């Protein structure tokens, strides 16, 4: 009789088979970072779910009950525990959660959202493999982004807790300011290598001593 893998063995097998979009840049991210000034890391394998639903409908209320709430306006981010929801459009949202929330790793996020939507108009799509997450932080993180981003990133305009769609180095991304000196960047997986290398190059000047 064939042996059946335990749930824990299945989860470990899934984890062992994965390769993140920027895994090959990990050492470069470490060596190119300047602690306290600007650092770049990848946060791989986050669970991400795209939702399309009218937030004012019964289905929207059911979906919101799973994740806490749905953002009401551009730039707004809502959250419940470690699950956050970013506004993409009036009826479009991106849910971002830790990897263990994914159904393949013992979680139930996608299943719970799909059940909440039911047969009503809308869509729940697992986008976990669609994007990766970069975290850019430090006192000069904003200066690095301002080399390419057309948004006004001054803190009086772009406040902590805001997330918007924009472009970095001509790459479409979601940009989420998680704190005063920390940003999370969500590029599509196919653009992760290019954008990671571009950010490293933009950080390079801060690794050199200042010219007196």
N, C-alpha and C positions, 0 to 999 in steps of 0.2 A: 504494500500500500504506500502510495506517495505521501511524503511528509508534508504537512500543512504549516506554512510559516505563521508565527504568532503575530499579532498586531504590531508589537514592538519591533520585530524583525522586519516586517514590511516597511515600517516607517524608516528604519535605519537604512534599508535597501534603497528607498526613494532618495533619502538625503545623500547617500554615497554616490548615486548616479548623476547627481546634478553638477553643472558647471555654470557659474554666474557669468553674465555678459562681460564683466570687467575683472574677472578673477586673475587674468594674466597681468593686470596692471597693479596688483596689490603692493608689490615691493616698490614700484615707482611712486605710488601714492604715499607710501610711508617715507621714502627718501626725499620726495619733493615737498613734503609738508614742513612747515616751520611752526612748532608748537607755540601757542600763545599769539601767533601772528595770523597764520592761515593754514588749515589742515584740510585734507581731502580724503574721504573714505567711501567705500561702497557698503551699503546696507543691503545685502542680497536676499533674494527669496521671500520678500514680503508678499503676503496675500493681498491681491488687488482684485476688486470686483467692480465692473462697470454697471451702472443702473440707469435705466430710463423709465421714469414714471412721473406722473403728475403729483407733486408733493401735497396738493390740496385734496386729492381723491382718497377714497377709502383704502385703495391699494397703497397709496403713498403713506397713509397713516400706519398701515400694517408693516410696511417695509421700515419705516422710521422706528417702530417699536423694537426692531431687531438690533439696530445700530445706535439708538439713542434719539436721533433726529436727523432731518435732512436740511442742508443749508438753504437759506431763503434768498440770498443775493450773491452777486459776483464777488469773489474774493473770500467769502465766508467759509470757515471750516468748523464743523461740529464734531463732537467726540463723546464716546462712552467707554470708560476704562482705557484700553490701549487701541481701540478701534476709532479711526477718524474718517470723516467723509468730506471730500473736497467738492466744491461747486464747479461744474463744467459748463452748465447752461441751465435755463429755466426748468428743464425736465431731465437733465443729465448730471450724473454724479459719479465720483470715483471713491470707493471705499478702500482704505489702506489699513492693514492689520498685521500683527506679527505672523511669522510663517506658520506657527502651530495652529493658527485659526483655519488654515486651509484644510479642506476635506481629505486630501491625500495624506495628511499628517495627523489624522485623528480629530481634526476640528470639524465644524459644521457650518461655517459662514456662508458658503455658496448655497448649500442645501436650505439653510434657514431663510435666506433672502428669496430663493426661488419659491419656497413654500408660501412665504408671506405675500408675494406677488400673485400667486395662484394663476387663474385664467384671465385676469384682468389685463387691460392694455398696458404694455411696458416690456421691459427686457432686463434680464440679469445675466451677465456674461463674465466668466472667469477670465481675468486679464493678467493673472499673476506672472505669466511668461512673456507678457507683452512689453513690460518695462522693467528697468532696474532703478535703484535709488542711490544717488550720490548725496553725501552730506558734506557741505562746505562750511567751515566755521572758523572763527577767530576775528581779531580786531580789523583785519584787512579783507575779510571775505566779501564785503559789499564792494570794495574797490576792485576786486577781481571780476565780479559780475558786471560792474559798470563799464568794463572794457568792451562789452559786447551787447549788453541788454539795453533795449530802448526804453524800458520803464523807468519812471522816477523811483529810485530805491531809497531815497532819503527817508529816515525813520518817521518823519512827520507825515509822510504819505503812505509808505509801505510799512505797515505796522506788524509787529509779531502776531502770529495767528492768521495771517493773510496768505492765500494761495491763488495764483492766477496762471493762465496759459500765456506763454510768451515764447521767445526764441533766444537761444544762446548759441553764438557762432553759427547762426542760420539753421540751428537744429530746434524743431518744436519740442517744448518741454512744459511740464507743470513745475512752477517754482513756488515753494512753500516756505515762508519765513517762520521757523519754529521758535525762535527766541531772538533777542536783540542782536546777537552775533552768530546766528546759526541758520542755515538754509538747507532745505532738502530739494533736490532736483530730480525730476522723473523723466529721463529720456527713454525713448523706445530702445529695446535691446539692440537692434541693429546699428544704432548710432552711439552706443555706449563707448566703444573704443575711441572713436573720433573725438567725442566730447570730453572724455577723460583725459586724453592727450592734450586737447586744447586748454583745458583748465590747468593742467600741470605747467604748460608753457606760460600761461598768464600769471601763475604763482611764482615763476622763477625769479623775478626781480626781488622778491621779499626774502630770498635765501642769501642774497649778497649783502655785504656790509654797506651801510650808507656812505655816500661820498661826502667828505667834510666840506 
